[in-house]
């Protein structure tokens, strides 16, 4: 399985500001995924990030709010823009397995918006 | 639309008792199903994949296409099994859908 790290691990931000979350993988992967886990809720896929193309967003998520970069096959960033308290969540990145279609997850970034 | 349901938000059992965490799905094709576990203050990690028909930490799960279920079972629960368990469905790389999760509490 891939080793995935995220920065920052947690942050407390003011309303109206933006935060960029970094995800680093120890191997080259085609697709990287970004999820949100709101307090007491399950995981919801935000978008799929492919290297060399625009990210594909799920229903209810838009690029202006959650811009994603994927500059190479081992790195991606997710920005949470113009934050409000409703954006307080854990944000996770994941990558697909090579043998089966499972996914492996990073440790998550716990975001609190005041 | 794809959907994964886990009817129990919380399941409490005594140590040594059998445990079954229920998962049902709705999907029009042939699904790929997984169980993920999240122990306290740890990252989400893969527990089981239906395609490999494995037993991990004493847990097994059988895909029942007739009942569209993928229940997770363990004959004798241990205290260290206490965690959040998520059932998940993969639409062959298009997207991943997670159930709401069940918190398992194994009492001494």
Interface residues (C-beta under 8 A of the other chain):
Chain A: X1 X31 X33 X41 X42 X43 X44 X45 X48 X58 X92 X94 X96 X100 X101 X102 X103 X104 X105 X106 X107 X108
Chain B: X32 X34 X36 X43 X44 X45 X46 X49 X51 X52 X86 X88 X90 X92 X93 X95 X96 X97 X98 X99 X100 X101
